[in-house]
Structure formats: structure tokens, C-alpha cells
Amino acid sequence: MNKKILAGPYLVWMIGFVIIPLALIVYYGLTDRSGAFTMANVLSITKPEHIKALMLSLALSFISTVICLLLAFPLSMILRNRGMGKGSFIVFLFILPMWMNFLLRTLAWQTLLEKNGVINGILTALGLPRQNLINTPGAIVLGMVYNFLPFMVLPIYNVLCKIDDNTVNAARDLGAGFWQTLIHIWIPLSLPGIISGITMVFVPALTTFVISNLLGGSKILLIGNVIEQEFMKSSNWNLGSGLSLVLMVFILISMALIAKYDKNGEGSTF
């Protein structure tokens, strides 16, 4: 049997659920309601309300990505230095949230952060004033960090596990301290995982609308919310597709970064 035949189901899946939907987005994004070619949908990103939503999305996504990186790298180092294998229970705990429904995880934080939620209930019991936690940019960032942190931990941890201990020991034998080893050994060798993790966090954080809807109370509009409203409420597929094409630029940039810094797929997850 020709092995190429085995790729048939995958090709059908890719054509039906990836290529055709992308082709439709491109078609609607570059045409008006009459089907005539236009760039107005793409250029509508320059409108003040769209620019504001895009800039806010970029800012919150950047903050969430930085927080995830600052949490994930030390954590990955600890797991690696403790000799936690890929099948260990602790690593399993980081993978487990990825198996749970994304919407349920976000709704759980809504229950925790709301005015009469668990956190404010604890503060009240301790005699502390209630805090306005829900419907704020901070709540959205918290939701992004919680949902996307595993996507930062796993690529970095996967790369760190592949670094030979002899390389680190050689640096220490030559007099390198902790920070010198970190800067000149750990970080450069783990760069494929870092780039992969940044991409896997920043892109979904940039395009999300569920987190901002639930934790932002639909009061804080990100570019994902604008696109979702154009499709679902305004039924303006042309404008929604045009804005989606703008976001695809960021996806292509992320793919280019991965292709450049992770040519061998070292930063891929398990």
C-alpha cells in the first residue's frame, strides 16, 4: 500500500476545516456585500474604536505573556532540576487544566472574582474592604494567565530537559556563577522553547473574546470582541473578516519567529 494514501484523511480534514474556512475569510474580508473587491474592510482597523480595541488587546496580551514567561521559566527550571520526568505527577498537574473545558475554567474565575464571590467573601470575613475585581483589565489579564500559562510552561520545560548537564557543569567549572550560567547557558539554549511559549500565549490572548466577555463584563472591548460582534450581532461578515485578516498578520509573524528560532521543533510540547 502506498503510504501517501494514509495521508488522505488528514488532507481531507485540512481542506475542509482549515483551507476552505480561511479562503472564505479572505473572500469576505476583501469584498463588500455585493461581492465587489474592496480594501475598506481591512482598512477599517484604522477607525478610532478599532484602533483602541486593538491597542488594548496588544497591551493586555503583552502583559499576560510577560507574566506567563516570568512564572513559567523559574517553574520549568525547578521541575527540570528536581528531575521531574515527562510522566511525573507534578507535570501532569500542569497538563490537567488543558483537558478541562476552557469556558468552565473561565466561569470558575468569574465566581471567584465577582462582587459577592469567594475572594470578596474571604476579605469580608477577615474584616477587610471588598475589592472591585471583576469587570477590570486586571481580571482579564488574570484569566489569560491562568488559561494560557501551561502553554508557556510545557515548551520551556521540554527544551530545558534536553539541555545536557555536562554543558552546565562545564560552565561552572570555568567559574561561571548562577547569573552568568543563566544568561549565557540556560536562556540561549532554551530560546526555542521561550519563542514557542511566547507565541502560544500571545496569539490566543490577542484573539480571545470569551475571557473579556466573562471577566470584563462586555464593558472592556478587545479586538476579538469587536470581530465577534460583527459576526454574531451585526451579521457583517465582510467587516468581521477584514478585521480578522489584520489579526492574521500577527499569526504569520509568530509562525515566522518559530520557523527562525525553532527550526528543529525543539520547543514543541509533548
Secondary structure by P-SEA (a helix, b strand, c coil): ccccccaaaaaaaaaaccaaaaaaaaaaaacccccccccccccccccaaaaaaaaaaaaaaaaaaaaaaaacaaaaaaaaaaccccccaaaaaaaccccccaaaaaaaaaaacccccaaaaaaaaaccccccccccaaaaaaaaaaacaaaaaaaaaaaaaaccaaaaaaaaaacccaaaaaaccccccaaaaaaaaaaacaaaaaacccccccccccccccaaaaaaaacccccaaaaaaaaaaaaaaaaaaaaaaaaacccccccccc
